[in-house]
Amino acid sequence: MQLTQVAASKEQIAELMKYPKDTPIVMTNIIKFKTRTDKGDETGQEAYMRYFKNVQPFIQKAEAKLIWKGTVASTVIGDSKDQPHMILIVEYPSTDHFLQMAMNPEYQKIAVDRTIALEYGGLIACKTMS
């Protein structure tokens, strides 16, 4: 499997908007860093860590919470040659909270660091099962 996607397509955003309103949503982030950013002056991990630091006020404003963050130790089942580097799980009160954050022009300025940092930036919207 070749991992290349970093940004959502219009179709993916449209699908997310079908999610039930006023229902918490958990975003699972699957992160694979570039060895070097396109600028070449830093690693993808360094650029992403800057993004991660700068995104915190936006996460707070969106009333979201980081549930878990960790590095991938090894792949037990799956493609261990192309495994991600990091997984993050963030819960938002609703898709509206997430989308308002993502569409905020100030957020979009710092999100450039996410884009330049990642070879793959999967984001999977998850609904909690009862």
Salt bridges, closest charged atoms under 4 A:
GLU15 OE1 - LYS18 NZ 3.27
ASP38 OD2 - LYS34 NZ 3.28
GLU42 OE2 - ARG50 NH2 2.77
GLU63 OE2 - HIS97 NE2 3.94
ASP82 OD1 - LYS32 NZ 2.80
GLU91 OE1 - LYS65 NZ 3.57
ASP96 OD1 - LYS21 NZ 3.48
GLU106 OE2 - LYS109 NZ 3.12
ASP113 OD2 - ARG50 NE 2.84
